[in-house]
């Protein structure tokens, strides 16, 4: 777990640009991934909820390896 704290964290937009995928696709991939920092602002009667994701470098590499069929 301490490695995740020391990792560089990427925004959805940064990963999206790097992987040449849409921001929505990156959100769907990483929303349920273990180790991703999720900052949640709950919804109110007048505003919908919002979740901000920060993706650690090690998690991004693990998911990339898994998607490429490599053992991580």
mmJSON file of the N, C-alpha and C atoms, coordinates in Angstrom:
{"data_MODEL":{"atom_site":{
"group_PDB":["ATOM","ATOM","ATOM","ATOM","ATOM","ATOM","ATOM","ATOM","ATOM","ATOM","ATOM","ATOM","ATOM","ATOM","ATOM","ATOM","ATOM","ATOM","ATOM","ATOM","ATOM","ATOM","ATOM","ATOM","ATOM","ATOM","ATOM","ATOM","ATOM","ATOM","ATOM","ATOM","ATOM","ATOM","ATOM","ATOM","ATOM","ATOM","ATOM","ATOM","ATOM","ATOM","ATOM","ATOM","ATOM","ATOM","ATOM","ATOM","ATOM","ATOM","ATOM","ATOM","ATOM","ATOM","ATOM","ATOM","ATOM","ATOM","ATOM","ATOM","ATOM","ATOM","ATOM","ATOM","ATOM","ATOM","ATOM","ATOM","ATOM","ATOM","ATOM","ATOM","ATOM","ATOM","ATOM","ATOM","ATOM","ATOM","ATOM","ATOM","ATOM","ATOM","ATOM","ATOM","ATOM","ATOM","ATOM","ATOM","ATOM","ATOM","ATOM","ATOM","ATOM","ATOM","ATOM","ATOM","ATOM","ATOM","ATOM","ATOM","ATOM","ATOM","ATOM","ATOM","ATOM","ATOM","ATOM","ATOM","ATOM","ATOM","ATOM","ATOM","ATOM","ATOM","ATOM","ATOM","ATOM","ATOM","ATOM","ATOM","ATOM","ATOM","ATOM","ATOM","ATOM","ATOM","ATOM","ATOM","ATOM","ATOM","ATOM","ATOM","ATOM","ATOM","ATOM","ATOM","ATOM","ATOM","ATOM","ATOM","ATOM","ATOM","ATOM","ATOM","ATOM","ATOM","ATOM","ATOM","ATOM","ATOM","ATOM","ATOM","ATOM","ATOM","ATOM","ATOM","ATOM","ATOM","ATOM","ATOM","ATOM","ATOM","ATOM","ATOM","ATOM","ATOM","ATOM","ATOM","ATOM","ATOM","ATOM","ATOM","ATOM","ATOM","ATOM","ATOM","ATOM","ATOM","ATOM","ATOM","ATOM","ATOM","ATOM","ATOM","ATOM","ATOM","ATOM","ATOM","ATOM","ATOM","ATOM","ATOM","ATOM","ATOM","ATOM","ATOM","ATOM","ATOM","ATOM","ATOM","ATOM","ATOM","ATOM","ATOM","ATOM","ATOM","ATOM","ATOM","ATOM","ATOM","ATOM","ATOM","ATOM","ATOM","ATOM","ATOM"],
"id":[1,2,3,4,5,6,7,8,9,10,11,12,13,14,15,16,17,18,19,20,21,22,23,24,25,26,27,28,29,30,31,32,33,34,35,36,37,38,39,40,41,42,43,44,45,46,47,48,49,50,51,52,53,54,55,56,57,58,59,60,61,62,63,64,65,66,67,68,69,70,71,72,73,74,75,76,77,78,79,80,81,82,83,84,85,86,87,88,89,90,91,92,93,94,95,96,97,98,99,100,101,102,103,104,105,106,107,108,109,110,111,112,113,114,115,116,117,118,119,120,121,122,123,124,125,126,127,128,129,130,131,132,133,134,135,136,137,138,139,140,141,142,143,144,145,146,147,148,149,150,151,152,153,154,155,156,157,158,159,160,161,162,163,164,165,166,167,168,169,170,171,172,173,174,175,176,177,178,179,180,181,182,183,184,185,186,187,188,189,190,191,192,193,194,195,196,197,198,199,200,201,202,203,204,205,206,207,208,209,210,211,212,213,214,215,216],
"type_symbol":["N","C","C","N","C","C","N","C","C","N","C","C","N","C","C","N","C","C","N","C","C","N","C","C","N","C","C","N","C","C","N","C","C","N","C","C","N","C","C","N","C","C","N","C","C","N","C","C","N","C","C","N","C","C","N","C","C","N","C","C","N","C","C","N","C","C","N","C","C","N","C","C","N","C","C","N","C","C","N","C","C","N","C","C","N","C","C","N","C","C","N","C","C","N","C","C","N","C","C","N","C","C","N","C","C","N","C","C","N","C","C","N","C","C","N","C","C","N","C","C","N","C","C","N","C","C","N","C","C","N","C","C","N","C","C","N","C","C","N","C","C","N","C","C","N","C","C","N","C","C","N","C","C","N","C","C","N","C","C","N","C","C","N","C","C","N","C","C","N","C","C","N","C","C","N","C","C","N","C","C","N","C","C","N","C","C","N","C","C","N","C","C","N","C","C","N","C","C","N","C","C","N","C","C","N","C","C","N","C","C","N","C","C","N","C","C"],
"label_atom_id":["N","CA","C","N","CA","C","N","CA","C","N","CA","C","N","CA","C","N","CA","C","N","CA","C","N","CA","C","N","CA","C","N","CA","C","N","CA","C","N","CA","C","N","CA","C","N","CA","C","N","CA","C","N","CA","C","N","CA","C","N","CA","C","N","CA","C","N","CA","C","N","CA","C","N","CA","C","N","CA","C","N","CA","C","N","CA","C","N","CA","C","N","CA","C","N","CA","C","N","CA","C","N","CA","C","N","CA","C","N","CA","C","N","CA","C","N","CA","C","N","CA","C","N","CA","C","N","CA","C","N","CA","C","N","CA","C","N","CA","C","N","CA","C","N","CA","C","N","CA","C","N","CA","C","N","CA","C","N","CA","C","N","CA","C","N","CA","C","N","CA","C","N","CA","C","N","CA","C","N","CA","C","N","CA","C","N","CA","C","N","CA","C","N","CA","C","N","CA","C","N","CA","C","N","CA","C","N","CA","C","N","CA","C","N","CA","C","N","CA","C","N","CA","C","N","CA","C","N","CA","C","N","CA","C","N","CA","C","N","CA","C","N","CA","C","N","CA","C","N","CA","C"],
"label_alt_id":[null,null,null,null,null,null,null,null,null,null,null,null,null,null,null,null,null,null,null,null,null,null,null,null,null,null,null,null,null,null,null,null,null,null,null,null,null,null,null,null,null,null,null,null,null,null,null,null,null,null,null,null,null,null,null,null,null,null,null,null,null,null,null,null,null,null,null,null,null,null,null,null,null,null,null,null,null,null,null,null,null,null,null,null,null,null,null,null,null,null,null,null,null,null,null,null,null,null,null,null,null,null,null,null,null,null,null,null,null,null,null,null,null,null,null,null,null,null,null,null,null,null,null,null,null,null,null,null,null,null,null,null,null,null,null,null,null,null,null,null,null,null,null,null,null,null,null,null,null,null,null,null,null,null,null,null,null,null,null,null,null,null,null,null,null,null,null,null,null,null,null,null,null,null,null,null,null,null,null,null,null,null,null,null,null,null,null,null,null,null,null,null,null,null,null,null,null,null,null,null,null,null,null,null,null,null,null,null,null,null,null,null,null,null,null,null],
"label_comp_id":["UNK","UNK","UNK","UNK","UNK","UNK","UNK","UNK","UNK","UNK","UNK","UNK","UNK","UNK","UNK","UNK","UNK","UNK","UNK","UNK","UNK","UNK","UNK","UNK","UNK","UNK","UNK","UNK","UNK","UNK","UNK","UNK","UNK","UNK","UNK","UNK","UNK","UNK","UNK","UNK","UNK","UNK","UNK","UNK","UNK","UNK","UNK","UNK","UNK","UNK","UNK","UNK","UNK","UNK","UNK","UNK","UNK","UNK","UNK","UNK","UNK","UNK","UNK","UNK","UNK","UNK","UNK","UNK","UNK","UNK","UNK","UNK","UNK","UNK","UNK","UNK","UNK","UNK","UNK","UNK","UNK","UNK","UNK","UNK","UNK","UNK","UNK","UNK","UNK","UNK","UNK","UNK","UNK","UNK","UNK","UNK","UNK","UNK","UNK","UNK","UNK","UNK","UNK","UNK","UNK","UNK","UNK","UNK","UNK","UNK","UNK","UNK","UNK","UNK","UNK","UNK","UNK","UNK","UNK","UNK","UNK","UNK","UNK","UNK","UNK","UNK","UNK","UNK","UNK","UNK","UNK","UNK","UNK","UNK","UNK","UNK","UNK","UNK","UNK","UNK","UNK","UNK","UNK","UNK","UNK","UNK","UNK","UNK","UNK","UNK","UNK","UNK","UNK","UNK","UNK","UNK","UNK","UNK","UNK","UNK","UNK","UNK","UNK","UNK","UNK","UNK","UNK","UNK","UNK","UNK","UNK","UNK","UNK","UNK","UNK","UNK","UNK","UNK","UNK","UNK","UNK","UNK","UNK","UNK","UNK","UNK","UNK","UNK","UNK","UNK","UNK","UNK","UNK","UNK","UNK","UNK","UNK","UNK","UNK","UNK","UNK","UNK","UNK","UNK","UNK","UNK","UNK","UNK","UNK","UNK","UNK","UNK","UNK","UNK","UNK","UNK"],
"label_asym_id":["A","A","A","A","A","A","A","A","A","A","A","A","A","A","A","A","A","A","A","A","A","A","A","A","A","A","A","A","A","A","A","A","A","A","A","A","A","A","A","A","A","A","A","A","A","A","A","A","A","A","A","A","A","A","A","A","A","A","A","A","A","A","A","A","A","A","A","A","A","A","A","A","A","A","A","A","A","A","A","A","A","A","A","A","A","A","A","A","A","A","A","A","A","A","A","A","A","A","A","A","A","A","A","A","A","A","A","A","A","A","A","A","A","A","A","A","A","A","A","A","A","A","A","A","A","A","A","A","A","A","A","A","A","A","A","A","A","A","A","A","A","A","A","A","A","A","A","A","A","A","A","A","A","A","A","A","A","A","A","A","A","A","A","A","A","A","A","A","A","A","A","A","A","A","A","A","A","A","A","A","A","A","A","A","A","A","A","A","A","A","A","A","A","A","A","A","A","A","A","A","A","A","A","A","A","A","A","A","A","A","A","A","A","A","A","A"],
"label_entity_id":["1","1","1","1","1","1","1","1","1","1","1","1","1","1","1","1","1","1","1","1","1","1","1","1","1","1","1","1","1","1","1","1","1","1","1","1","1","1","1","1","1","1","1","1","1","1","1","1","1","1","1","1","1","1","1","1","1","1","1","1","1","1","1","1","1","1","1","1","1","1","1","1","1","1","1","1","1","1","1","1","1","1","1","1","1","1","1","1","1","1","1","1","1","1","1","1","1","1","1","1","1","1","1","1","1","1","1","1","1","1","1","1","1","1","1","1","1","1","1","1","1","1","1","1","1","1","1","1","1","1","1","1","1","1","1","1","1","1","1","1","1","1","1","1","1","1","1","1","1","1","1","1","1","1","1","1","1","1","1","1","1","1","1","1","1","1","1","1","1","1","1","1","1","1","1","1","1","1","1","1","1","1","1","1","1","1","1","1","1","1","1","1","1","1","1","1","1","1","1","1","1","1","1","1","1","1","1","1","1","1","1","1","1","1","1","1"],
"label_seq_id":[1,1,1,2,2,2,3,3,3,4,4,4,5,5,5,6,6,6,7,7,7,8,8,8,9,9,9,10,10,10,11,11,11,12,12,12,13,13,13,14,14,14,15,15,15,16,16,16,17,17,17,18,18,18,19,19,19,20,20,20,21,21,21,22,22,22,23,23,23,24,24,24,25,25,25,26,26,26,27,27,27,28,28,28,29,29,29,30,30,30,31,31,31,32,32,32,33,33,33,34,34,34,35,35,35,36,36,36,37,37,37,38,38,38,39,39,39,40,40,40,41,41,41,42,42,42,43,43,43,44,44,44,45,45,45,46,46,46,47,47,47,48,48,48,49,49,49,50,50,50,51,51,51,52,52,52,53,53,53,54,54,54,55,55,55,56,56,56,57,57,57,58,58,58,59,59,59,60,60,60,61,61,61,62,62,62,63,63,63,64,64,64,65,65,65,66,66,66,67,67,67,68,68,68,69,69,69,70,70,70,71,71,71,72,72,72],
"pdbx_PDB_ins_code":[null,null,null,null,null,null,null,null,null,null,null,null,null,null,null,null,null,null,null,null,null,null,null,null,null,null,null,null,null,null,null,null,null,null,null,null,null,null,null,null,null,null,null,null,null,null,null,null,null,null,null,null,null,null,null,null,null,null,null,null,null,null,null,null,null,null,null,null,null,null,null,null,null,null,null,null,null,null,null,null,null,null,null,null,null,null,null,null,null,null,null,null,null,null,null,null,null,null,null,null,null,null,null,null,null,null,null,null,null,null,null,null,null,null,null,null,null,null,null,null,null,null,null,null,null,null,null,null,null,null,null,null,null,null,null,null,null,null,null,null,null,null,null,null,null,null,null,null,null,null,null,null,null,null,null,null,null,null,null,null,null,null,null,null,null,null,null,null,null,null,null,null,null,null,null,null,null,null,null,null,null,null,null,null,null,null,null,null,null,null,null,null,null,null,null,null,null,null,null,null,null,null,null,null,null,null,null,null,null,null,null,null,null,null,null,null],
"Cartn_x":[0.816,0.0,0.861,2.016,2.859,3.368,3.5,3.942,2.912,1.621,0.58,0.676,1.064,1.185,2.319,3.406,4.575,4.475,3.527,3.351,2.885,3.261,2.66,1.209,0.298,-1.12,-1.529,-2.281,-2.714,-4.203,-4.595,-6.011,-6.595,-7.899,-8.57,-8.159,-8.07,-7.702,-6.289,-5.361,-3.983,-3.902,-4.586,-4.577,-5.304,-6.389,-7.154,-6.291,-5.542,-4.667,-3.543,-2.956,-1.848,-2.272,-3.45,-3.929,-4.761,-5.035,-5.856,-7.245,-7.833,-9.201,-9.999,-11.32,-12.15,-12.083,-12.394,-12.424,-13.471,-14.6,-15.643,-15.163,-14.423,-13.879,-12.895,-12.018,-11.044,-11.762,-12.794,-13.567,-14.179,-14.759,-15.376,-14.334,-13.164,-12.099,-11.618,-11.387,-10.717,-11.654,-12.933,-13.85,-13.895,-13.817,-13.912,-12.553,-11.49,-10.155,-9.586,-9.027,-8.391,-7.199,-7.11,-5.977,-6.183,-7.273,-7.561,-8.156,-7.653,-8.167,-9.461,-10.55,-11.857,-12.29,-12.472,-12.929,-14.381,-15.293,-16.725,-17.357,-18.067,-18.904,-20.346,-20.998,-22.357,-23.326,-24.334,-25.346,-26.257,-26.882,-27.888,-29.197,-30.141,-31.437,-31.305,-30.343,-30.216,-28.994,-28.043,-26.833,-26.611,-26.164,-25.864,-24.508,-24.274,-22.999,-21.883,-20.67,-19.521,-18.373,-17.709,-16.564,-15.339,-14.278,-13.004,-12.073,-11.416,-10.489,-9.059,-8.166,-6.726,-6.129,-5.406,-4.948,-3.44,-3.022,-1.591,-0.892,0.366,1.157,1.166,1.352,1.419,0.095,-1.02,-2.335,-2.528,-2.132,-2.25,-1.437,-0.226,0.622,0.021,-0.541,-1.152,-2.335,-3.192,-4.363,-3.918,-2.933,-2.433,-1.88,-1.11,-0.552,-1.671,-2.667,-3.801,-4.559,-4.759,-5.508,-4.722,-3.405,-2.549,-2.317,-2.848,-2.684,-1.405,-0.698,0.536,0.211,1.019,0.829,1.455,0.666,1.182,1.623],
"Cartn_y":[-1.192,0.0,1.258,1.235,2.426,2.828,1.861,2.194,3.087,2.838,3.643,5.102,5.339,6.706,7.435,6.733,7.339,7.425,6.72,6.742,8.107,8.431,9.591,9.218,10.141,9.914,10.694,10.038,10.635,10.947,11.968,12.277,11.391,11.34,10.599,11.176,12.491,13.136,12.748,12.667,12.301,10.865,9.95,8.55,8.429,9.157,9.148,9.569,10.626,11.111,10.122,9.576,8.64,7.356,6.861,5.596,5.782,7.023,7.333,6.705,6.833,6.373,7.543,7.441,8.526,8.574,9.732,9.892,8.969,8.809,7.914,6.471,6.031,4.667,4.487,5.463,5.389,5.367,6.187,6.181,4.803,4.198,2.874,1.822,1.896,0.92,1.039,2.268,2.468,2.693,2.91,3.21,2.095,0.866,-0.274,-0.918,-0.297,-0.885,-0.63,-1.668,-1.584,-0.632,0.279,1.175,2.555,2.759,4.072,4.973,6.196,7.16,7.737,7.595,8.091,9.18,10.387,11.511,11.751,11.498,11.546,12.767,13.532,14.601,14.117,13.854,13.317,14.325,13.791,14.645,15.262,16.336,16.979,16.989,17.654,17.746,18.467,19.383,20.218,19.917,19.177,18.853,17.352,16.845,15.418,15.144,13.895,13.525,13.573,13.664,13.733,12.939,12.11,11.336,11.716,12.119,12.438,11.251,10.819,9.689,10.174,9.596,9.785,8.387,8.138,6.798,6.696,5.894,5.719,5.034,5.368,4.813,3.286,2.699,1.231,0.579,1.212,0.677,0.796,1.924,2.118,1.063,0.789,-0.229,-1.636,-1.926,-3.233,-3.458,-2.461,-2.579,-2.696,-1.922,-1.981,-3.376,-3.92,-5.262,-6.306,-6.184,-7.131,-7.018,-5.797,-5.611,-6.083,-6.065,-6.528,-8.048,-8.691,-10.131,-10.548,-9.592,-9.907,-10.159,-10.982,-11.25,-10.103,-9.517,-8.382,-8.826],
"Cartn_z":[0.0,0.0,0.0,0.663,0.735,-0.647,-1.56,-2.903,-3.598,-3.366,-3.985,-3.565,-2.316,-1.818,-2.528,-2.807,-3.437,-4.954,-5.548,-7.004,-7.485,-8.722,-9.38,-9.674,-9.45,-9.713,-10.958,-11.834,-13.086,-13.045,-13.786,-13.937,-15.035,-15.1,-16.17,-17.523,-17.618,-18.885,-19.321,-18.377,-18.715,-19.23,-18.569,-19.012,-20.352,-20.491,-21.735,-22.92,-22.746,-23.819,-24.098,-23.037,-23.172,-23.878,-23.544,-24.114,-25.376,-25.761,-26.941,-26.839,-25.655,-25.403,-24.845,-24.912,-24.389,-22.865,-22.313,-20.857,-20.237,-20.904,-20.379,-20.302,-21.301,-21.295,-20.147,-19.95,-18.855,-17.512,-17.34,-16.089,-15.824,-16.866,-16.704,-16.329,-16.93,-16.655,-15.216,-14.744,-13.456,-12.272,-12.493,-11.395,-10.357,-10.778,-9.852,-9.571,-10.053,-9.903,-8.51,-7.913,-6.589,-6.634,-5.676,-5.546,-6.136,-6.87,-7.453,-6.376,-6.286,-5.329,-5.874,-5.101,-5.51,-4.535,-5.039,-4.228,-4.614,-3.673,-3.966,-3.32,-4.131,-3.611,-3.748,-2.623,-2.699,-3.324,-3.92,-4.526,-3.469,-3.856,-3.006,-3.786,-3.227,-3.899,-5.245,-5.344,-6.538,-7.399,-6.855,-7.614,-7.614,-8.737,-8.791,-8.148,-7.802,-7.18,-8.228,-7.738,-8.632,-8.017,-8.81,-8.351,-9.178,-8.484,-9.115,-8.915,-9.977,-9.888,-10.038,-9.234,-9.377,-9.473,-10.553,-10.89,-10.653,-9.66,-9.401,-10.584,-10.778,-11.866,-11.837,-10.656,-10.563,-10.95,-10.614,-10.987,-12.495,-13.061,-14.5,-15.247,-14.788,-15.431,-15.28,-14.104,-13.865,-14.808,-14.939,-15.815,-17.261,-17.654,-19.035,-19.343,-18.421,-18.629,-18.731,-17.882,-17.902,-19.219,-19.696,-20.938,-22.163,-22.047,-23.155,-23.095,-22.056,-21.915,-21.239,-20.646,-19.928,-18.476,-17.818,-16.393,-15.614,-14.702,-13.918,-12.553],
"occupancy":[1.0,1.0,1.0,1.0,1.0,1.0,1.0,1.0,1.0,1.0,1.0,1.0,1.0,1.0,1.0,1.0,1.0,1.0,1.0,1.0,1.0,1.0,1.0,1.0,1.0,1.0,1.0,1.0,1.0,1.0,1.0,1.0,1.0,1.0,1.0,1.0,1.0,1.0,1.0,1.0,1.0,1.0,1.0,1.0,1.0,1.0,1.0,1.0,1.0,1.0,1.0,1.0,1.0,1.0,1.0,1.0,1.0,1.0,1.0,1.0,1.0,1.0,1.0,1.0,1.0,1.0,1.0,1.0,1.0,1.0,1.0,1.0,1.0,1.0,1.0,1.0,1.0,1.0,1.0,1.0,1.0,1.0,1.0,1.0,1.0,1.0,1.0,1.0,1.0,1.0,1.0,1.0,1.0,1.0,1.0,1.0,1.0,1.0,1.0,1.0,1.0,1.0,1.0,1.0,1.0,1.0,1.0,1.0,1.0,1.0,1.0,1.0,1.0,1.0,1.0,1.0,1.0,1.0,1.0,1.0,1.0,1.0,1.0,1.0,1.0,1.0,1.0,1.0,1.0,1.0,1.0,1.0,1.0,1.0,1.0,1.0,1.0,1.0,1.0,1.0,1.0,1.0,1.0,1.0,1.0,1.0,1.0,1.0,1.0,1.0,1.0,1.0,1.0,1.0,1.0,1.0,1.0,1.0,1.0,1.0,1.0,1.0,1.0,1.0,1.0,1.0,1.0,1.0,1.0,1.0,1.0,1.0,1.0,1.0,1.0,1.0,1.0,1.0,1.0,1.0,1.0,1.0,1.0,1.0,1.0,1.0,1.0,1.0,1.0,1.0,1.0,1.0,1.0,1.0,1.0,1.0,1.0,1.0,1.0,1.0,1.0,1.0,1.0,1.0,1.0,1.0,1.0,1.0,1.0,1.0,1.0,1.0,1.0,1.0,1.0,1.0],
"B_iso_or_equiv":[0.0,0.0,0.0,0.0,0.0,0.0,0.0,0.0,0.0,0.0,0.0,0.0,0.0,0.0,0.0,0.0,0.0,0.0,0.0,0.0,0.0,0.0,0.0,0.0,0.0,0.0,0.0,0.0,0.0,0.0,0.0,0.0,0.0,0.0,0.0,0.0,0.0,0.0,0.0,0.0,0.0,0.0,0.0,0.0,0.0,0.0,0.0,0.0,0.0,0.0,0.0,0.0,0.0,0.0,0.0,0.0,0.0,0.0,0.0,0.0,0.0,0.0,0.0,0.0,0.0,0.0,0.0,0.0,0.0,0.0,0.0,0.0,0.0,0.0,0.0,0.0,0.0,0.0,0.0,0.0,0.0,0.0,0.0,0.0,0.0,0.0,0.0,0.0,0.0,0.0,0.0,0.0,0.0,0.0,0.0,0.0,0.0,0.0,0.0,0.0,0.0,0.0,0.0,0.0,0.0,0.0,0.0,0.0,0.0,0.0,0.0,0.0,0.0,0.0,0.0,0.0,0.0,0.0,0.0,0.0,0.0,0.0,0.0,0.0,0.0,0.0,0.0,0.0,0.0,0.0,0.0,0.0,0.0,0.0,0.0,0.0,0.0,0.0,0.0,0.0,0.0,0.0,0.0,0.0,0.0,0.0,0.0,0.0,0.0,0.0,0.0,0.0,0.0,0.0,0.0,0.0,0.0,0.0,0.0,0.0,0.0,0.0,0.0,0.0,0.0,0.0,0.0,0.0,0.0,0.0,0.0,0.0,0.0,0.0,0.0,0.0,0.0,0.0,0.0,0.0,0.0,0.0,0.0,0.0,0.0,0.0,0.0,0.0,0.0,0.0,0.0,0.0,0.0,0.0,0.0,0.0,0.0,0.0,0.0,0.0,0.0,0.0,0.0,0.0,0.0,0.0,0.0,0.0,0.0,0.0,0.0,0.0,0.0,0.0,0.0,0.0],
"pdbx_formal_charge":[null,null,null,null,null,null,null,null,null,null,null,null,null,null,null,null,null,null,null,null,null,null,null,null,null,null,null,null,null,null,null,null,null,null,null,null,null,null,null,null,null,null,null,null,null,null,null,null,null,null,null,null,null,null,null,null,null,null,null,null,null,null,null,null,null,null,null,null,null,null,null,null,null,null,null,null,null,null,null,null,null,null,null,null,null,null,null,null,null,null,null,null,null,null,null,null,null,null,null,null,null,null,null,null,null,null,null,null,null,null,null,null,null,null,null,null,null,null,null,null,null,null,null,null,null,null,null,null,null,null,null,null,null,null,null,null,null,null,null,null,null,null,null,null,null,null,null,null,null,null,null,null,null,null,null,null,null,null,null,null,null,null,null,null,null,null,null,null,null,null,null,null,null,null,null,null,null,null,null,null,null,null,null,null,null,null,null,null,null,null,null,null,null,null,null,null,null,null,null,null,null,null,null,null,null,null,null,null,null,null,null,null,null,null,null,null],
"auth_seq_id":[1,1,1,2,2,2,3,3,3,4,4,4,5,5,5,6,6,6,7,7,7,8,8,8,9,9,9,10,10,10,11,11,11,12,12,12,13,13,13,14,14,14,15,15,15,16,16,16,17,17,17,18,18,18,19,19,19,20,20,20,21,21,21,22,22,22,23,23,23,24,24,24,25,25,25,26,26,26,27,27,27,28,28,28,29,29,29,30,30,30,31,31,31,32,32,32,33,33,33,34,34,34,35,35,35,36,36,36,37,37,37,38,38,38,39,39,39,40,40,40,41,41,41,42,42,42,43,43,43,44,44,44,45,45,45,46,46,46,47,47,47,48,48,48,49,49,49,50,50,50,51,51,51,52,52,52,53,53,53,54,54,54,55,55,55,56,56,56,57,57,57,58,58,58,59,59,59,60,60,60,61,61,61,62,62,62,63,63,63,64,64,64,65,65,65,66,66,66,67,67,67,68,68,68,69,69,69,70,70,70,71,71,71,72,72,72],
"auth_comp_id":["UNK","UNK","UNK","UNK","UNK","UNK","UNK","UNK","UNK","UNK","UNK","UNK","UNK","UNK","UNK","UNK","UNK","UNK","UNK","UNK","UNK","UNK","UNK","UNK","UNK","UNK","UNK","UNK","UNK","UNK","UNK","UNK","UNK","UNK","UNK","UNK","UNK","UNK","UNK","UNK","UNK","UNK","UNK","UNK","UNK","UNK","UNK","UNK","UNK","UNK","UNK","UNK","UNK","UNK","UNK","UNK","UNK","UNK","UNK","UNK","UNK","UNK","UNK","UNK","UNK","UNK","UNK","UNK","UNK","UNK","UNK","UNK","UNK","UNK","UNK","UNK","UNK","UNK","UNK","UNK","UNK","UNK","UNK","UNK","UNK","UNK","UNK","UNK","UNK","UNK","UNK","UNK","UNK","UNK","UNK","UNK","UNK","UNK","UNK","UNK","UNK","UNK","UNK","UNK","UNK","UNK","UNK","UNK","UNK","UNK","UNK","UNK","UNK","UNK","UNK","UNK","UNK","UNK","UNK","UNK","UNK","UNK","UNK","UNK","UNK","UNK","UNK","UNK","UNK","UNK","UNK","UNK","UNK","UNK","UNK","UNK","UNK","UNK","UNK","UNK","UNK","UNK","UNK","UNK","UNK","UNK","UNK","UNK","UNK","UNK","UNK","UNK","UNK","UNK","UNK","UNK","UNK","UNK","UNK","UNK","UNK","UNK","UNK","UNK","UNK","UNK","UNK","UNK","UNK","UNK","UNK","UNK","UNK","UNK","UNK","UNK","UNK","UNK","UNK","UNK","UNK","UNK","UNK","UNK","UNK","UNK","UNK","UNK","UNK","UNK","UNK","UNK","UNK","UNK","UNK","UNK","UNK","UNK","UNK","UNK","UNK","UNK","UNK","UNK","UNK","UNK","UNK","UNK","UNK","UNK","UNK","UNK","UNK","UNK","UNK","UNK"],
"auth_asym_id":["A","A","A","A","A","A","A","A","A","A","A","A","A","A","A","A","A","A","A","A","A","A","A","A","A","A","A","A","A","A","A","A","A","A","A","A","A","A","A","A","A","A","A","A","A","A","A","A","A","A","A","A","A","A","A","A","A","A","A","A","A","A","A","A","A","A","A","A","A","A","A","A","A","A","A","A","A","A","A","A","A","A","A","A","A","A","A","A","A","A","A","A","A","A","A","A","A","A","A","A","A","A","A","A","A","A","A","A","A","A","A","A","A","A","A","A","A","A","A","A","A","A","A","A","A","A","A","A","A","A","A","A","A","A","A","A","A","A","A","A","A","A","A","A","A","A","A","A","A","A","A","A","A","A","A","A","A","A","A","A","A","A","A","A","A","A","A","A","A","A","A","A","A","A","A","A","A","A","A","A","A","A","A","A","A","A","A","A","A","A","A","A","A","A","A","A","A","A","A","A","A","A","A","A","A","A","A","A","A","A","A","A","A","A","A","A"],
"auth_atom_id":["N","CA","C","N","CA","C","N","CA","C","N","CA","C","N","CA","C","N","CA","C","N","CA","C","N","CA","C","N","CA","C","N","CA","C","N","CA","C","N","CA","C","N","CA","C","N","CA","C","N","CA","C","N","CA","C","N","CA","C","N","CA","C","N","CA","C","N","CA","C","N","CA","C","N","CA","C","N","CA","C","N","CA","C","N","CA","C","N","CA","C","N","CA","C","N","CA","C","N","CA","C","N","CA","C","N","CA","C","N","CA","C","N","CA","C","N","CA","C","N","CA","C","N","CA","C","N","CA","C","N","CA","C","N","CA","C","N","CA","C","N","CA","C","N","CA","C","N","CA","C","N","CA","C","N","CA","C","N","CA","C","N","CA","C","N","CA","C","N","CA","C","N","CA","C","N","CA","C","N","CA","C","N","CA","C","N","CA","C","N","CA","C","N","CA","C","N","CA","C","N","CA","C","N","CA","C","N","CA","C","N","CA","C","N","CA","C","N","CA","C","N","CA","C","N","CA","C","N","CA","C","N","CA","C","N","CA","C","N","CA","C","N","CA","C","N","CA","C","N","CA","C"],
"pdbx_PDB_model_num":[1,1,1,1,1,1,1,1,1,1,1,1,1,1,1,1,1,1,1,1,1,1,1,1,1,1,1,1,1,1,1,1,1,1,1,1,1,1,1,1,1,1,1,1,1,1,1,1,1,1,1,1,1,1,1,1,1,1,1,1,1,1,1,1,1,1,1,1,1,1,1,1,1,1,1,1,1,1,1,1,1,1,1,1,1,1,1,1,1,1,1,1,1,1,1,1,1,1,1,1,1,1,1,1,1,1,1,1,1,1,1,1,1,1,1,1,1,1,1,1,1,1,1,1,1,1,1,1,1,1,1,1,1,1,1,1,1,1,1,1,1,1,1,1,1,1,1,1,1,1,1,1,1,1,1,1,1,1,1,1,1,1,1,1,1,1,1,1,1,1,1,1,1,1,1,1,1,1,1,1,1,1,1,1,1,1,1,1,1,1,1,1,1,1,1,1,1,1,1,1,1,1,1,1,1,1,1,1,1,1,1,1,1,1,1,1]
}}}
